[in-house]
Amino acid sequence: MNSLRQDPGQADRETPWRRFVRANIVPRVLVILVGVPLLVLAALRGGLVFRMLIGVLILQGLREFTAMTAAKGYGPCKPLSLAVGLACAWAGASSGSHLPLVLAVAIVLVMIVELFRREIRHPIVITGNTILGALYVGWLGSFIVQLRELPSPPGAGYDLGLRALGLMAAITWACDTFAYLVGVAVGSRPLLERVSPRKSLEGALGGVLGAVAAGVTASATFAPFISLAQGALIGLAGSVLAQAGDLVES
């Protein structure tokens, strides 16, 4: 009978390998195998194809944001929220001069829609959530298009927008991957427990180191328009922003 008793500290002594087995790693692998090739092909093509793919990703992000706010009881009108978000993305991907007009129209439309709801609950919060989702997902997402369409300097001999996009993707991927792997393997101290208990300080440091290494590697290979020091600084800044974004979402 004693052999059947489980040591209370057994879970705390879980090996890194068991953590990897228990971790939800299959969806991540599928995203890499399917999503990454599509993104690469669209980025190489550029133009309308790339804009359409980013639009689809922004639309999915808006749907997730709407679902999160709805789960808390502050969900906006879904069709209107998606439309406003895509409109902000379009305004951002263009010159950006139409964004104030889009926001003004959106605020008026959201308040009108709230008037005709069967049950009026927290209209100000719902209006704020609609605009927040449109800006956070739609407008910020449009900068990916702007990055891809950066004009190359005369005589550069390479596509600046494509390589700048590759730099951003490499830093983001390295940060996410190293933070995940280090956190699963040796993570023990919570980074910000009240916000996201599963994120660890060790994982965050791993993400920073991975992003800095990616920035330096990119500078030495396919991103000659930045120095090694600039690559390290961009990697550091990208890692901090990426992980802060994850915490804010949590």
N, C-alpha and C positions, 0 to 999 in steps of 0.2 A: 504493500500500500504506500509505503514511503516513497517508492520509486515513481509513483503516479503524481506525487505532489509537485507542483511547479514552483520553482524558486521565484519569490516576488520580484527579485531584481533581474530575472532572466530577460525580460523585455528591454531593460535598460542596457543589457550587454549584447544586444542584437548586432550581428556582424555587418560590415558594409555590404557584403554580397547579398545578404537577406534583405537589406534595405533596397538594393537595386531590383531584386526580384519582386518585392512588394510594391515598388513605385509604379506609377502609371506611365510606363515608358513606351508602350506600344503605340498610342496615339501620336506621340512625338515623332516616332520613327516613320509612321505613315505620312505625317505632314511633310517631313523631310523628303521622302521618296516621291510624293505626288505633287505637293505644293511648290517646293523649291524649283523643280524643272520648269513648271508653268511660269513662275515669276521670272526666272532667268530668260526664258524665251521671249516673254512680253517685254522685259527690260531691254533686251537686245533689239527688238523691233521698234520700241518706242512709239511715239505718236498716239493715234487713236486707240490702238490695241492696248497699250500700257495704261492709258487713261481709263479705258473700260474696265480693265482688271482691278485697278485701284478703286474704281467706283464700286465694284462688287464687294471688295474687302471693306470699304467704308460702310456700305449698306449693311453688311453682316455685323460690323461693330456697332452700328446704330441700333440694330435689333437687340443685341446683347445688352446694350446700355438701357434701352427701354424696358427690357425684361427685368433687369436688376432694380430699377426704380419702381416698377409695378409690384415687385415682390415686397417692397417696403410700404406699399399703399400710396405711392406718389407717382404712379405711372401716367405719362402724358398720352394724348391721343396718338396712337401708333402711326397711322398713315401720315398725319401732319408732322410728327416728329421725324419720320424718315424723309419726308419731302424737304423740310427745313434743313436737315443735315446735309442732304445732297445739294441743296441750293448753296449752302455755305461752302461746301467742297468745290462746287463749280466757281463760285466767286473767288475763292482762294487760289485755285489753279489758273484762273485768268489773271487779270492785272491786280485784283484785290480791291479795286475802287468801288465795286458794287456791293461789298460786304455790309456797309452801314445801311444801305437800302434794304438788303435781304433781311437783316436783323430787325429793322423797324417794322417791315411788313409781317415778319414772323411773330413778333410780340403782339401785334394787333390781332392777328388771326388766332393765336393761341388763346387770348383773353375772350375772343368772341366764341370760340368752341367751348370754353369752360362755362360760359353763360347758359349753354343749351344742354349741359350734362344733366342726367336724371338726378344725380346726387352731387351737390357741390361740396367738394372736400379739398381743402388746402390749395386753392387756385393759384396763389402766389408761388408756392413751392413747386407746383406742377409746371407753371410757366417758366420758372427758373431752371427746372430740370430739362425742359425742352431746349432752351437756349444753351445750357451747359453741354448737353449731348451734341448739339449741332456744332458748337465751337470746338469742344474737346476731341470729338471723333471726326466730324466732317472737315472743319477748317484746318485743324492741325494735320489731318491726313492728307490734305491737298498739297502740303509742302513736299511730299514724296514726288508728286508730279513736277513741281517746280525744280526740285533737285535734279531729276532726270533730264529736264529741258534746259539746264544751264548751257549757255553758249561756250563753245571751245575758243580759246585765245587763238589769234592768227598764227599759223605755222606750227601749231602744237603737235599735229600729227596723230591726235587721239581724240576720242569723244569724252570731253570733260564731264558731261552730265552722267554718262554711263559709269565712269570710274568713280565719281563722287557718290553715286548711288551704291556702287559696290563697296566703297569704304564704309558707308553707313550700315549696310547689311552685314558686313563682316564684324564690325564692332558690336552690333546688336546681338548677332548670333553667338559670338564668343562670350559676351557678358552673360546671356541667358544660359548657355550650355555649361560654362564653368561654374556659375553660381549654383546650378542644379546639381552637377556632379559632385562638387566639393561639399555642398550642403547635405546631400544624401550620404556621402561617404563619412564625413567627420563632423558634420554640423551638430552642435550641442547647445550653444548659447543663443537664445532668441534675439533677433535683431530689433523687433518692435512688437512685443508679444500681444499687446492690447489691440493691435491692428491686424497682424498676420502671424499667428503663433508658429506656423510651420517654416517661416523664413528665419535663417540663422545668420549670425554675424560672420561665421566662417564662410558660408555660401556667398554673402555679400562681398567679402574680401576676395574670394575666388573669382567672382564676376568682374571686379575691378581689375585684377591682374590679367584676366583673360582679355578684357577689352583693350587694355593698354598694349598687351602683346599683339593683338590684332591690328591696332593702329600703327604700331611700329613696323610690323610685317607688311602692311599695305603700303606704307611709305617707301619701303625698300623694294617693292615689287611693282604693283600696278598703279600706284598713286604718286607719281613723281612730282606732282604739283604741291606737295607738302614735305617738310623736312621730318627727320626722325623725331625730333623734339615736338614738333607740331602734331605728329601722329600719336605720340604718347599723350599729349594734352587733350587731343580730340577723343581718344579712347577713354581717358579718365572722365571727361565731361559727359560723354555718351553713356558710360556706365552709371554714373550718378543719376542722370536724368531717366535712364531706362528703369533703374531700380526704384527711384522715387515714383515713377508712373505706376509701377506694379503695386507699391504700397498704397498710393492714392486710390487705385481701383479696388484694392482689398477693403 
